[in-house]
C-alpha cells in the first residue's frame, strides 16, 4: 500500500528500472572457473562466463536488461581463441556486455613472459655473432619457458604470391615496444645488382626485369650469411608499391649472386631495387635486435635495458584472440587485446556489435577484421604497434546497394604496418554505406585509409606521417573500379605525408589518390597541408584515369601541387571501363538510377570538376590536367602569410583569416579526435582517460 501512495507512474518506473537491471558475472585473474561468478567468487576466464550465460539462457532466458561480464584488471593469458557464435547473442533491449570492471583495463595476452636470460655459451653460436655483440647478447631457453612448439617463420608482403593475409610470426617486445629482428642494414635499404638475362619483363621507367628470383650483389656483406638457415630479404623488387619477404635459398659467393626460394615475387625483379636482410644471427649487432634459433630452441637478444627489470614478452598465439560468428547485440568496453602472433579480433556477419574504449596492440597481424554483418560500431578505440592493418571492414550488398552501416569513430591508429608495409592501412573499408569519422592516423608505413565500394562517408579525420615507405600511394587510396561511386570525403585534414622532412626519393604520394579509373567521388572542404616533396608528381589530390570526380571547396597549403592528373587516352578508357562494367555483377537499373553518370561511362575520359578551391603558398594548382578538366572559380594566394604552421607543425587555424579567403565552411577545430569518457587531450597530446568502472 505504501508504494501506491508514491503514485503509479513512479511505482511502475521503479519496477521497470529494477526489471531492466542486467545480470552480472565477474571475471578476475585470481578467479576460479568452478566458482559461481559473483563479485566474491569470480570466474577465471571469459570462456566460463560465456558458458554461464548460455546456461542462463537455457534455463530462465536472457534478462530484459541483458548480461554484464565485468572483467577485473590484470593479465589473462590466451592459449586458444575465445569464440562466440550465434547462440551467444544478446537482444536489442538485453545486450551482452563484456566490460572492464576497474579503471585499469584487463589485458588478454597471447604471448609469454621471458625471465631467465643467460650468456651465450655455445662457442659455435658466439663465433657467428659480430665481435662487438658477443659481450652483450644473451639467450633464453624457450623450452624451459614453456614455448613448445615454435610457430613457423613464414613472412609475406604484397607481391610474394602468399596473398593479402596475415602470416603469423612470433615477435619480441620489451616494455610494450617491438624489437627488430636482427637485420642489415640497421636502417634503410641497399640495392639489387644486375638480374639475369633475358630481361623479359618491361618497365615503364626503362629498367626491364627478370621473373627469376636471383640477382648479383655488391660488396662482401653476404659472405657473413652463408651459415644462416632462415635468412629472409625484405624489399620492393620491381615496383615501389609492392613489397615482399623472400627467403634466401643459397648465396653463391663465386658468382656474387643471391638466389631466392620459390615462389618468386609475382612482378619479378629489377636491378637497383631496395631491400634489406632480416633474421640473420650474423647481423645481431645493436641493442634491441633479436634472433630465433630454432635448432637449439633459443631466443638470442641484445637487451636495450636490464632484462631482469624489463617486461620482456614473446608473442605466440597464431589464431585470433577472439572470434565472433553471426553474433548480434554484444558489446566490448575497455578491454585490451595484445601480444598475439596473428590477428586480434575477427568478426563474421552478425548485427549491432559495439567495441568501445578497447585497445589492440602488439599483434603480428591485423587488429580487428569485420567480414560482413550490419551496423557494427568501433568507437574511441586505439590500434597501435600492429604488424599489419588496424581495422578491415566490409559489409552491405554492392549488387543491390544495400548499406552495411558500420561506423568507425574517434579511434586512433598509429605505428601500424610494421611487418607487411604496403596495403595494410589504418582502416580498409569495403562494401556499401559505412562511416569513418573523427579518427586520427599517424606513423603508418602504409596508407591511413584504403576505400573500396560505394556510398561511404569519410569525414573529420586527421592523418599525418602516413605512407612512410611506399610510393605511388595516398593517405587515402582507392583503386581500379569505375562503379565505386557515391563516396564522399569532407572536412578531413591531411598533412606532412611520408617521411618528414619530405624525401625526394619517393615523389608519388598524395593526400587522396584516385587510382586507375575511380569515378564519382566528392572531395569537399578538406585541408591538404604539406602533402609531398618539392618534386612531387602527386600533391593534394591525384586522379589516375577516372572521371566524374568533383574536387570542390578544399584548401591546399604549402603543398607543391594541389591537384595532379595521370590522364588516359580514349581507347584505353573505353576498353577498361567497358570491361569493368560488363564484369560487374550489379543491378544495372538500380546503379543507373542512383548514379546517372554511368549512362555516359564510355564517353569523354578524364572529365572531372575542380571548383572553388583555395591554394595558399602552393605553386601549382593543376598538374598535367587534360583539356576535359573543368576548372572554375579557384583562388590562388601565392604570398598569403595567414594560416601558418604552429610550433607542433599543424596548421594554426585563424577563423577570421579563413573567412577572408572564403573558407568559413571548414569546421577545422572539429577535425580529429574528441574528448569523451575514454580519452582526454592534455598538453596538446591525446591520452587515455582513467575510466571509472
C-alpha positions as CSV (number, residue, x, y, z in Angstrom):
1,X,0.0,0.0,0.0
2,X,2.9,2.4,0.7
3,X,4.0,2.2,-2.9
4,X,0.6,3.2,-4.2
5,X,0.9,6.5,-2.3
6,X,4.0,7.3,-4.3
7,X,2.0,7.4,-7.4
8,X,1.5,4.7,-10.1
9,X,3.9,6.4,-12.6
10,X,6.8,6.4,-10.0
11,X,5.9,2.8,-9.0
12,X,6.0,1.4,-12.5
13,X,9.1,3.5,-13.3
14,X,10.8,1.9,-10.3
15,X,9.7,-1.6,-11.2
16,X,10.8,-1.1,-14.9
17,X,14.3,0.0,-13.8
18,X,14.6,-2.9,-11.5
19,X,13.4,-5.3,-14.2
20,X,15.9,-3.8,-16.7
21,X,18.9,-4.3,-14.4
22,X,21.4,-6.7,-16.1
23,X,22.5,-9.9,-14.6
24,X,26.2,-9.6,-13.7
25,X,29.0,-12.1,-13.7
26,X,32.6,-11.3,-12.6
27,X,35.9,-12.5,-14.1
28,X,39.3,-11.9,-12.3
29,X,42.9,-13.1,-12.8
30,X,42.7,-14.9,-9.4
31,X,39.2,-16.3,-10.0
32,X,38.2,-19.9,-10.5
33,X,36.1,-21.4,-13.2
34,X,34.4,-23.7,-10.7
35,X,33.2,-20.6,-8.8
36,X,29.8,-19.0,-9.0
37,X,30.9,-15.9,-11.0
38,X,29.8,-13.4,-8.3
39,X,31.8,-10.4,-7.1
40,X,33.1,-12.5,-4.2
41,X,33.7,-15.7,-6.2
42,X,34.6,-14.6,-9.8
43,X,35.3,-16.8,-12.7
44,X,38.8,-17.1,-14.1
45,X,38.1,-17.0,-17.9
46,X,35.8,-15.4,-20.4
47,X,35.0,-18.9,-21.7
48,X,33.5,-19.8,-18.3
49,X,31.5,-16.6,-18.3
50,X,30.2,-17.2,-21.8
51,X,29.2,-20.7,-20.8
52,X,27.4,-19.4,-17.7
53,X,25.4,-17.0,-20.0
54,X,24.5,-19.9,-22.2
55,X,23.2,-21.9,-19.2
56,X,21.2,-18.8,-18.0
57,X,19.6,-18.5,-21.4
58,X,18.7,-22.2,-21.5
59,X,17.2,-22.3,-18.0
60,X,15.5,-18.9,-17.5
61,X,16.1,-16.9,-20.6
62,X,18.0,-13.7,-21.1
63,X,17.0,-11.0,-18.7
64,X,15.4,-7.8,-20.1
65,X,18.4,-5.8,-19.1
66,X,20.8,-8.3,-20.6
67,X,24.0,-9.6,-19.0
68,X,27.2,-7.8,-18.0
69,X,30.5,-9.6,-17.6
70,X,32.7,-7.3,-15.5
71,X,36.3,-8.2,-16.0
72,X,38.8,-7.1,-13.3
73,X,42.2,-5.6,-14.1
74,X,45.1,-7.8,-14.7
75,X,46.6,-10.1,-17.3
76,X,44.7,-13.0,-18.8
77,X,46.9,-15.5,-20.8
78,X,45.2,-16.6,-24.0
79,X,46.2,-20.0,-25.3
80,X,43.2,-20.5,-27.7
81,X,40.7,-18.3,-29.5
82,X,37.8,-17.1,-27.4
83,X,34.8,-18.0,-29.6
84,X,31.3,-16.5,-29.7
85,X,28.6,-17.8,-32.0
86,X,25.0,-17.1,-32.8
87,X,23.9,-18.7,-29.5
88,X,26.0,-16.1,-27.6
89,X,23.9,-13.2,-28.9
90,X,22.1,-10.6,-26.9
91,X,18.8,-8.8,-27.7
92,X,18.1,-5.2,-28.6
93,X,16.8,-4.5,-25.1
94,X,19.1,-7.0,-23.5
95,X,22.6,-6.8,-24.8
96,X,25.5,-8.9,-23.5
97,X,28.4,-6.7,-22.4
98,X,32.0,-7.7,-21.7
99,X,33.5,-4.7,-19.9
100,X,36.4,-3.5,-17.7
101,X,35.4,-3.5,-14.1
102,X,38.3,-1.2,-12.9
103,X,40.0,1.9,-14.2
104,X,43.0,-0.2,-15.2
105,X,42.0,-2.3,-18.3
106,X,42.1,-6.1,-18.3
107,X,44.7,-7.4,-20.8
108,X,44.1,-10.5,-22.9
109,X,47.6,-11.6,-23.7
110,X,48.5,-14.1,-26.5
111,X,52.2,-14.4,-25.6
112,X,54.5,-15.5,-22.8
113,X,56.8,-13.5,-20.5
114,X,60.5,-14.4,-20.7
115,X,62.5,-14.1,-17.5
116,X,65.7,-16.2,-17.5
117,X,68.4,-14.9,-19.8
118,X,71.9,-16.3,-19.7
119,X,75.2,-15.5,-21.5
120,X,75.7,-17.4,-24.8
121,X,78.0,-20.3,-24.0
122,X,77.9,-22.3,-27.3
123,X,81.1,-21.3,-29.0
124,X,79.8,-22.1,-32.5
125,X,77.0,-19.6,-31.9
126,X,79.3,-17.0,-30.4
127,X,81.5,-17.1,-33.4
128,X,78.6,-16.3,-35.7
129,X,77.8,-13.2,-33.7
130,X,79.5,-9.9,-34.6
131,X,82.5,-9.5,-32.3
132,X,81.1,-6.2,-30.9
133,X,78.0,-8.0,-29.8
134,X,79.4,-11.1,-28.0
135,X,79.7,-9.5,-24.6
136,X,76.1,-8.2,-24.8
137,X,74.0,-10.8,-26.4
138,X,72.1,-13.2,-24.0
139,X,69.8,-16.1,-24.7
140,X,66.6,-17.6,-23.3
141,X,65.8,-21.3,-23.4
142,X,62.3,-21.3,-24.9
143,X,61.5,-24.9,-24.0
144,X,62.3,-24.0,-20.4
145,X,60.0,-21.0,-20.7
146,X,57.2,-23.3,-21.9
147,X,57.3,-22.3,-25.5
148,X,56.5,-25.5,-27.4
149,X,56.3,-25.8,-30.3
150,X,57.5,-22.6,-32.0
151,X,55.3,-21.0,-34.7
152,X,56.7,-21.3,-38.2
153,X,58.7,-18.5,-39.7
154,X,56.7,-17.5,-42.8
155,X,56.7,-13.9,-43.9
156,X,54.5,-12.5,-46.6
157,X,54.0,-9.0,-48.1
158,X,52.1,-7.7,-51.1
159,X,53.7,-9.5,-54.0
160,X,55.1,-12.8,-52.7
161,X,52.4,-15.0,-54.0
162,X,51.2,-15.6,-50.4
163,X,48.3,-13.1,-50.7
164,X,46.8,-10.3,-48.7
165,X,46.6,-12.3,-45.4
166,X,48.3,-12.5,-42.1
167,X,51.2,-14.9,-41.8
168,X,51.6,-15.3,-38.0
169,X,55.1,-14.7,-36.8
170,X,56.4,-14.5,-33.2
171,X,57.8,-11.2,-32.1
172,X,59.7,-9.8,-29.2
173,X,58.5,-6.9,-27.1
174,X,60.3,-5.0,-24.3
175,X,58.2,-2.7,-22.1
176,X,55.5,-2.8,-24.7
177,X,57.7,-1.8,-27.7
178,X,58.5,-4.1,-30.6
179,X,62.1,-5.1,-31.0
180,X,63.6,-5.5,-34.5
181,X,64.8,-8.9,-35.8
182,X,68.5,-8.8,-36.5
183,X,68.9,-7.1,-39.9
184,X,71.3,-5.4,-42.3
185,X,71.5,-2.6,-42.8
186,X,70.1,-1.4,-39.4
187,X,68.4,1.5,-41.1
188,X,67.3,2.0,-44.7
189,X,68.0,-0.2,-47.7
190,X,70.6,-1.5,-50.1
191,X,70.0,-2.1,-53.7
192,X,69.9,-5.1,-56.0
193,X,72.6,-5.6,-58.6
194,X,72.1,-6.9,-62.1
195,X,69.4,-9.6,-62.6
196,X,69.7,-12.5,-65.0
197,X,69.2,-12.3,-68.8
198,X,66.9,-12.4,-70.7
199,X,65.2,-9.2,-69.3
200,X,61.8,-10.3,-70.4
201,X,59.7,-8.0,-68.1
202,X,59.3,-4.4,-69.4
203,X,59.1,-1.5,-67.1
204,X,57.7,2.0,-67.6
205,X,60.9,3.8,-66.4
206,X,63.2,2.0,-68.8
207,X,64.5,-0.6,-66.3
208,X,63.4,-4.1,-67.6
209,X,63.3,-7.0,-65.2
210,X,63.5,-10.7,-64.9
211,X,60.9,-13.2,-63.5
212,X,63.8,-15.2,-61.8
213,X,64.5,-14.7,-58.1
214,X,68.2,-14.1,-58.3
215,X,70.5,-11.1,-58.6
216,X,74.1,-10.0,-58.2
217,X,75.2,-8.2,-55.0
218,X,77.8,-5.6,-54.4
219,X,80.4,-5.7,-51.6
220,X,81.3,-8.6,-49.3
221,X,78.5,-8.4,-46.7
222,X,76.6,-11.5,-47.9
223,X,79.6,-13.7,-47.1
224,X,78.6,-13.4,-43.5
225,X,75.2,-15.0,-44.3
226,X,76.4,-18.4,-45.6
227,X,75.5,-20.2,-42.4
228,X,72.1,-18.5,-41.9
229,X,69.4,-21.3,-42.0
230,X,66.4,-18.9,-42.1
231,X,67.5,-15.8,-43.9
232,X,64.9,-13.5,-45.5
233,X,65.2,-10.5,-47.7
234,X,62.6,-7.8,-47.5
235,X,62.3,-5.5,-50.4
236,X,60.5,-3.7,-53.2
237,X,61.7,-6.0,-56.0
238,X,60.0,-4.5,-59.1
239,X,57.6,-1.7,-58.2
240,X,58.0,0.7,-55.3
241,X,54.4,-0.1,-54.1
242,X,54.7,-4.0,-54.0
243,X,56.8,-5.3,-51.1
244,X,57.5,-8.9,-50.1
245,X,59.8,-11.1,-47.9
246,X,61.7,-13.6,-50.0
247,X,63.5,-16.5,-48.3
248,X,67.1,-17.0,-49.4
249,X,67.8,-20.4,-50.9
250,X,71.5,-20.0,-51.3
251,X,74.3,-17.5,-51.7
252,X,76.9,-18.1,-54.5
253,X,80.0,-16.2,-53.4
254,X,81.9,-17.1,-56.6
255,X,79.2,-15.7,-58.8
256,X,78.4,-13.0,-56.3
257,X,74.8,-13.9,-56.6
258,X,71.8,-14.3,-54.2
259,X,69.3,-17.0,-55.2
260,X,65.8,-16.7,-53.6
261,X,63.5,-19.6,-52.8
262,X,60.3,-20.1,-54.8
263,X,57.6,-18.9,-55.0
264,X,59.2,-15.9,-56.6
265,X,57.8,-12.3,-56.4
266,X,54.7,-12.0,-58.6
267,X,56.0,-9.0,-60.5
268,X,59.6,-10.2,-60.9
269,X,62.9,-8.5,-60.1
270,X,64.9,-5.5,-61.4
271,X,68.3,-4.0,-60.8
272,X,68.5,-1.0,-58.5
273,X,65.6,-2.0,-56.3
274,X,65.8,-1.6,-52.5
275,X,66.0,-4.4,-50.0
276,X,67.4,-5.4,-46.6
277,X,68.3,-8.7,-44.9
278,X,66.3,-9.8,-41.9
279,X,66.6,-12.6,-39.3
280,X,70.3,-13.0,-39.6
281,X,72.3,-14.0,-36.5
282,X,75.4,-12.6,-38.1
283,X,73.8,-9.2,-38.1
284,X,72.7,-9.1,-34.4
285,X,74.9,-6.0,-33.8
286,X,72.9,-3.4,-31.8
287,X,70.7,-3.1,-28.7
288,X,67.2,-4.3,-29.3
289,X,67.9,-6.8,-32.0
290,X,67.0,-10.5,-31.6
291,X,67.1,-13.8,-33.4
292,X,65.2,-17.1,-33.1
293,X,67.5,-20.1,-33.1
294,X,65.0,-22.9,-34.0
295,X,67.5,-25.7,-34.0
296,X,68.6,-25.1,-30.4
297,X,65.2,-23.7,-29.3
298,X,66.8,-20.5,-28.1
299,X,66.0,-16.8,-28.4
300,X,69.1,-14.6,-28.7
301,X,68.8,-11.0,-27.8
302,X,70.9,-7.8,-27.2
303,X,68.7,-6.2,-24.4
304,X,68.3,-2.4,-24.6
305,X,67.8,-2.4,-20.9
306,X,68.2,-4.7,-17.9
307,X,66.1,-7.8,-18.9
308,X,65.6,-8.6,-15.2
309,X,63.8,-5.3,-14.6
310,X,62.1,-5.0,-18.0
311,X,58.9,-6.6,-19.2
312,X,60.1,-9.0,-22.0
313,X,57.4,-10.8,-24.0
314,X,57.3,-13.1,-26.9
315,X,54.0,-13.2,-29.0
316,X,52.8,-16.7,-29.8
317,X,49.1,-17.3,-30.5
318,X,48.7,-17.8,-34.2
319,X,44.9,-17.7,-34.3
320,X,42.8,-14.6,-33.5
321,X,42.4,-13.9,-29.8
322,X,38.7,-13.5,-30.3
323,X,36.3,-14.9,-33.0
324,X,32.6,-13.9,-33.4
325,X,30.4,-15.5,-36.0
326,X,26.9,-14.4,-36.6
327,X,26.7,-12.7,-33.2
328,X,24.3,-9.8,-32.5
329,X,23.8,-7.2,-29.8
330,X,27.1,-7.8,-27.9
331,X,29.4,-5.1,-26.6
332,X,33.0,-4.9,-25.5
333,X,34.1,-2.0,-23.4
334,X,37.6,-1.0,-22.1
335,X,39.4,-4.3,-22.9
336,X,42.9,-4.8,-24.3
337,X,44.0,-7.5,-26.8
338,X,47.7,-7.9,-27.2
339,X,50.7,-10.0,-27.9
340,X,49.4,-12.4,-30.5
341,X,51.5,-13.6,-33.4
342,X,48.4,-13.2,-35.7
343,X,45.2,-11.2,-35.7
344,X,43.4,-9.7,-32.7
345,X,39.6,-10.0,-33.2
346,X,37.8,-11.5,-36.2
347,X,34.0,-10.9,-36.8
348,X,32.0,-12.7,-39.4
349,X,28.4,-11.5,-40.1
350,X,26.2,-10.5,-37.2
351,X,24.5,-7.3,-36.3
352,X,24.9,-4.4,-33.8
353,X,28.2,-5.3,-32.3
354,X,30.0,-2.4,-30.5
355,X,33.6,-2.1,-29.5
356,X,34.1,0.9,-27.2
357,X,37.2,2.1,-25.5
358,X,39.2,-1.0,-26.4
359,X,42.9,-1.3,-27.3
360,X,44.6,-3.5,-29.9
361,X,48.4,-3.6,-29.6
362,X,51.5,-5.7,-30.0
363,X,50.0,-8.0,-32.6
364,X,51.7,-9.6,-35.6
365,X,48.6,-9.2,-37.9
366,X,45.5,-7.0,-38.1
367,X,43.8,-5.6,-35.1
368,X,40.1,-6.0,-35.9
369,X,38.6,-7.7,-39.0
370,X,34.9,-7.4,-39.7
371,X,33.6,-9.5,-42.6
372,X,30.0,-8.6,-43.5
373,X,27.2,-8.0,-41.0
374,X,25.4,-4.8,-40.4
375,X,25.6,-1.8,-38.1
376,X,28.8,-2.7,-36.2
377,X,30.5,0.2,-34.3
378,X,34.1,0.8,-33.3
379,X,34.2,3.9,-31.1
380,X,37.0,5.5,-29.1
381,X,39.4,2.6,-29.6
382,X,43.2,2.6,-30.1
383,X,45.2,0.5,-32.5
384,X,49.0,0.6,-32.2
385,X,52.2,-1.4,-32.9
386,X,50.5,-3.9,-35.2
387,X,52.2,-5.9,-37.9
388,X,49.5,-5.2,-40.4
389,X,46.3,-3.1,-40.6
390,X,44.2,-1.6,-37.8
391,X,40.6,-2.4,-39.0
392,X,39.5,-4.4,-42.0
393,X,35.8,-3.5,-42.5
394,X,33.3,-4.9,-45.1
395,X,29.6,-5.1,-45.2
396,X,26.5,-4.4,-47.2
397,X,25.5,-5.7,-50.6
398,X,27.1,-3.9,-53.6
399,X,24.9,-5.6,-56.2
400,X,21.8,-4.1,-54.7
401,X,23.5,-1.1,-53.0
402,X,22.2,-2.2,-49.6
403,X,24.2,-0.4,-46.9
404,X,26.2,-2.2,-44.2
405,X,26.1,0.8,-41.9
406,X,29.3,0.2,-40.0
407,X,30.9,3.0,-38.1
408,X,34.5,3.8,-37.0
409,X,34.6,6.9,-34.9
410,X,37.0,8.7,-32.6
411,X,39.7,6.0,-32.9
412,X,43.5,6.4,-33.0
413,X,45.7,4.4,-35.4
414,X,49.5,4.6,-35.1
415,X,52.7,2.6,-35.6
416,X,51.0,0.0,-37.9
417,X,52.1,-2.0,-40.9
418,X,55.3,-3.0,-39.1
419,X,55.7,-6.4,-40.8
420,X,53.9,-6.0,-44.1
421,X,54.4,-2.4,-45.1
422,X,52.1,-1.9,-48.0
423,X,48.3,-2.2,-48.3
424,X,48.0,-2.6,-44.5
425,X,46.3,0.8,-43.7
426,X,44.7,2.1,-40.6
427,X,41.3,1.2,-42.0
428,X,40.5,-0.8,-45.1
429,X,36.8,-0.3,-45.8
430,X,34.8,-2.2,-48.4
431,X,31.1,-2.7,-49.3
432,X,28.4,-0.1,-49.1
433,X,27.4,2.8,-46.8
434,X,30.0,2.9,-44.0
435,X,31.0,6.0,-42.0
436,X,34.6,6.8,-41.0
437,X,34.8,9.9,-38.8
438,X,36.8,11.8,-36.2
439,X,39.8,9.4,-36.3
440,X,43.5,10.1,-36.0
441,X,46.1,8.3,-38.1
442,X,49.8,8.8,-37.8
443,X,53.1,6.9,-38.2
444,X,52.0,4.3,-40.6
445,X,54.2,2.7,-43.3
446,X,51.0,2.2,-45.3
447,X,48.0,4.5,-46.0
448,X,45.6,5.8,-43.5
449,X,42.6,4.5,-45.4
450,X,42.0,2.1,-48.3
451,X,38.5,2.6,-49.6
452,X,36.5,0.3,-51.9
453,X,32.8,0.1,-52.7
454,X,30.1,2.7,-52.7
455,X,28.4,5.4,-50.7
456,X,31.0,5.7,-47.9
457,X,31.3,8.9,-45.8
458,X,34.8,9.8,-44.7
459,X,34.8,13.0,-42.6
460,X,36.6,14.9,-39.9
461,X,39.6,12.7,-39.8
462,X,43.3,13.7,-39.4
463,X,46.2,11.9,-41.0
464,X,49.9,12.8,-40.8
465,X,53.2,10.8,-41.2
466,X,51.5,8.1,-43.2
467,X,52.7,6.4,-46.4
468,X,56.1,6.5,-44.8
469,X,57.7,3.9,-47.1
470,X,55.6,3.0,-50.2
471,X,55.5,5.1,-53.3
472,X,52.5,5.6,-55.7
473,X,50.1,5.7,-52.8
474,X,47.9,8.2,-50.9
475,X,46.9,8.8,-47.3
476,X,43.5,7.7,-48.8
477,X,43.9,5.2,-51.6
478,X,41.2,4.0,-54.0
479,X,41.8,1.7,-56.9
480,X,40.5,0.1,-60.1
481,X,36.7,0.1,-60.4
482,X,34.6,2.8,-62.1
483,X,31.5,1.5,-60.4
484,X,32.9,2.6,-57.0
485,X,30.7,5.7,-56.7
486,X,28.9,7.9,-54.2
487,X,31.9,8.1,-51.9
488,X,32.4,11.4,-50.0
489,X,35.5,12.8,-48.4
490,X,34.7,16.0,-46.5
491,X,36.4,18.1,-43.8
492,X,39.5,15.9,-43.3
493,X,43.0,17.2,-42.6
494,X,45.9,15.6,-44.4
495,X,49.4,16.9,-43.6
496,X,53.1,16.1,-43.5
497,X,52.7,12.9,-45.6
498,X,55.5,10.4,-46.0
499,X,58.8,10.8,-44.1
500,X,59.1,14.4,-43.0
501,X,61.2,16.3,-43.8
502,X,60.0,15.1,-47.1
503,X,62.1,12.7,-49.1
504,X,63.0,13.5,-52.7
505,X,63.3,9.7,-53.5
506,X,59.6,8.9,-53.5
507,X,57.7,11.7,-55.1
508,X,54.4,9.9,-55.7
509,X,52.4,10.3,-52.5
510,X,49.1,12.1,-52.4
511,X,46.5,13.2,-49.8
512,X,43.8,11.4,-51.7
513,X,44.7,9.0,-54.5
514,X,42.0,8.1,-57.0
515,X,43.9,5.4,-58.9
516,X,43.0,3.6,-62.1
517,X,39.5,4.6,-63.1
518,X,38.0,5.7,-59.8
519,X,34.9,7.8,-60.6
520,X,32.1,9.7,-59.0
521,X,33.9,10.8,-55.8
522,X,33.2,14.1,-54.0
523,X,36.2,15.7,-52.3
524,X,34.8,18.7,-50.4
525,X,36.1,21.0,-47.7
526,X,39.3,19.1,-46.9
527,X,42.6,20.7,-45.9
528,X,45.8,19.4,-47.6
529,X,48.9,20.8,-45.9
530,X,52.5,19.9,-46.8
531,X,51.5,17.0,-48.9
532,X,54.5,15.9,-50.9
533,X,58.1,17.0,-51.5
534,X,59.0,19.8,-53.9
535,X,59.4,17.4,-56.8
536,X,56.1,15.7,-56.2
537,X,54.1,14.3,-59.1
538,X,51.0,13.9,-56.9
539,X,50.3,16.5,-54.2
540,X,47.0,17.0,-52.5
541,X,44.6,15.1,-54.8
542,X,45.8,12.7,-57.6
543,X,43.4,11.4,-60.3
544,X,44.7,8.5,-62.4
545,X,42.3,8.0,-65.3
546,X,38.9,8.4,-63.6
547,X,36.0,10.8,-64.4
548,X,33.0,12.4,-62.8
549,X,35.1,13.3,-59.7
550,X,34.4,16.7,-58.0
551,X,37.2,18.4,-56.2
552,X,35.4,21.3,-54.5
553,X,36.0,24.0,-51.9
554,X,39.2,22.4,-50.5
555,X,42.2,24.2,-49.1
556,X,45.8,23.4,-50.2
557,X,48.6,25.0,-48.1
558,X,52.3,24.7,-48.6
559,X,51.7,21.8,-51.0
560,X,53.7,21.9,-54.3
561,X,50.7,20.6,-56.3
562,X,47.1,20.9,-55.4
563,X,45.5,18.5,-58.0
564,X,47.5,16.3,-60.3
565,X,46.3,14.0,-63.1
566,X,47.6,11.0,-65.0
567,X,45.2,11.1,-68.0
568,X,44.2,8.1,-70.0
569,X,43.6,8.2,-73.8
570,X,40.1,7.5,-75.0
571,X,40.9,4.0,-76.3
572,X,42.4,2.8,-73.0
573,X,39.5,4.3,-71.1
574,X,36.8,2.7,-73.2
575,X,38.4,-0.7,-73.1
576,X,38.9,-0.6,-69.3
577,X,35.6,0.9,-68.4
578,X,33.5,-1.4,-70.7
579,X,35.3,-4.5,-69.4
580,X,34.7,-3.4,-65.8
581,X,31.0,-2.5,-66.4
582,X,30.5,-5.8,-68.2
583,X,32.2,-7.9,-65.5
584,X,30.4,-6.2,-62.6
585,X,27.6,-8.3,-61.1
586,X,25.4,-5.4,-60.2
587,X,21.8,-4.4,-60.5
588,X,22.2,-2.2,-63.6
589,X,18.9,-0.4,-63.4
590,X,19.5,0.5,-59.7
591,X,23.0,1.7,-60.4
592,X,21.9,3.9,-63.4
593,X,19.1,5.4,-61.3
594,X,21.5,6.1,-58.3
595,X,24.4,7.2,-60.5
596,X,23.1,8.7,-63.8
597,X,26.6,9.5,-65.0
598,X,27.1,5.7,-65.6
599,X,24.9,6.1,-68.6
600,X,27.8,8.0,-70.3
601,X,30.5,5.9,-68.8
602,X,32.4,5.3,-72.0
603,X,32.3,8.9,-73.2
604,X,35.0,11.5,-72.7
605,X,37.7,10.1,-70.5
606,X,39.2,12.3,-67.7
607,X,36.2,14.6,-67.3
608,X,36.5,16.0,-63.8
609,X,35.5,19.1,-62.0
610,X,37.9,21.3,-59.9
611,X,35.9,24.1,-58.5
612,X,36.0,26.8,-55.7
613,X,39.3,25.6,-54.2
614,X,41.8,27.8,-52.4
615,X,45.5,27.5,-52.6
616,X,47.9,29.2,-50.2
617,X,51.7,29.2,-50.9
618,X,51.0,26.3,-53.4
619,X,52.9,26.8,-56.7
620,X,50.8,24.6,-58.9
621,X,47.0,24.4,-58.9
622,X,46.7,21.7,-61.7
623,X,49.4,19.4,-62.9
624,X,49.1,17.5,-66.2
625,X,45.4,18.5,-66.4
626,X,43.7,17.2,-69.6
627,X,41.6,19.5,-71.7
628,X,38.4,17.8,-70.4
629,X,39.1,19.1,-66.9
630,X,36.6,21.7,-65.8
631,X,38.4,24.3,-63.6
632,X,36.1,27.0,-62.1
633,X,36.3,29.8,-59.5
634,X,39.6,28.5,-57.9
635,X,41.5,31.2,-56.0
636,X,45.3,31.2,-55.6
637,X,47.2,33.1,-52.9
638,X,50.9,32.5,-53.6
639,X,52.1,35.1,-51.0
640,X,49.5,34.7,-48.3
641,X,51.0,34.6,-44.8
642,X,47.9,33.7,-42.9
643,X,47.2,30.1,-41.9
644,X,50.8,29.3,-41.0
645,X,52.1,26.2,-39.2
646,X,52.2,26.3,-35.4
647,X,55.0,25.0,-33.2
648,X,53.8,21.4,-33.5
649,X,53.7,21.6,-37.3
650,X,49.9,21.6,-37.5
651,X,48.1,24.4,-39.2
652,X,47.3,27.3,-36.9
653,X,43.7,27.9,-37.9
654,X,42.5,31.5,-37.8
655,X,38.8,31.6,-38.4
656,X,38.9,35.3,-39.5
657,X,41.7,34.7,-42.0
658,X,39.9,31.6,-43.2
659,X,36.7,33.6,-43.7
660,X,38.6,36.3,-45.8
661,X,39.9,33.5,-48.0
662,X,36.5,32.1,-48.5
663,X,36.9,29.1,-46.2
664,X,34.4,29.7,-43.4
665,X,32.6,26.5,-44.3
666,X,35.5,24.3,-43.0
667,X,35.0,23.2,-39.3
668,X,38.7,22.8,-38.7
669,X,38.5,22.8,-34.9
670,X,36.2,19.8,-35.0
671,X,38.6,17.6,-37.1
672,X,40.2,14.6,-35.4
673,X,39.7,13.0,-32.1
674,X,37.3,14.4,-29.4
675,X,37.3,14.0,-25.6
676,X,34.9,11.5,-24.1
677,X,34.9,9.1,-21.2
678,X,37.7,7.1,-22.9
679,X,40.2,9.8,-23.8
680,X,41.3,13.4,-23.0
681,X,43.6,15.9,-24.5
682,X,46.4,17.1,-22.3
683,X,49.3,19.3,-23.2
684,X,48.4,19.0,-26.9
685,X,48.5,15.2,-26.8
686,X,45.7,12.7,-26.7
687,X,45.8,10.3,-23.8
688,X,43.7,7.6,-22.4
689,X,41.4,8.8,-19.6
690,X,41.2,6.9,-16.3
691,X,37.7,5.5,-16.7
692,X,35.6,4.7,-13.7
693,X,34.1,1.2,-13.6
